[in-house]
Amino acid sequence: MIKDHPFSDGNKRIGTLLFLEYLRRNGLLYREDGVVRFADNAIVALALLIAESAPKQKELMVRLTLALMEGH
């Protein structure tokens, strides 16, 4: 969502919101102890990193995001 710019404005915000909604719907937004999995500033940093990455780095960004999710 962030990278492909499906929205004309606010794509990073909308993409981040949809990512958080995906995590919520799949029971991944919170850790087992009830603490949110990602701090707000971490989500912002991840969205900006993805947005600024080169298209050829897509697989790297996917692996990074999955690794961050697994580590939390």
MOLINPE-V766564 format. One record per residue. RES is the residue in one small letter. SS is DSSP state (H for helix, E for strand, L for the rest). PSI is psi in degrees with one decimal (none if undefined). Layout:
# MOLINPE-V766564
RES;SS;PSI
RES;SS;PSI
This chain:
# MOLINPE-V766564
m;L;-45.0
i;L;-44.1
k;L;-37.2
d;L;-2.4
h;L;55.7
p;L;-14.4
f;L;144.8
s;L;-23.6
d;L;145.3
g;L;25.6
n;H;-34.7
k;H;-40.8
r;H;-47.1
i;H;-43.5
g;H;-40.6
t;H;-42.7
l;H;-44.3
l;H;-35.2
f;H;-44.5
l;H;-39.1
e;H;-39.3
y;H;-47.0
l;H;-43.0
r;H;-48.4
r;H;-26.4
n;L;13.6
g;L;26.9
l;L;-1.1
l;L;-32.5
y;E;146.2
r;L;173.0
e;L;-29.4
d;L;4.3
g;L;-3.4
v;L;139.7
v;E;140.2
r;L;-38.7
f;L;134.9
a;L;154.6
d;H;-44.5
n;H;-28.3
a;H;-39.6
i;H;-42.8
v;H;-46.6
a;H;-41.8
l;H;-43.9
a;H;-43.3
l;H;-39.6
l;H;-45.9
i;H;-44.0
a;H;-36.4
e;H;-7.4
s;L;155.3
a;L;145.9
p;H;-33.8
k;H;-9.2
q;H;12.1
k;H;-49.8
e;H;-37.4
l;H;-43.2
m;H;-38.9
v;H;-46.8
r;H;-40.8
l;H;-46.9
t;H;-45.1
l;H;-39.2
a;H;-40.0
l;H;-38.4
m;H;-39.4
e;H;-32.9
g;H;-11.4
h;L;none
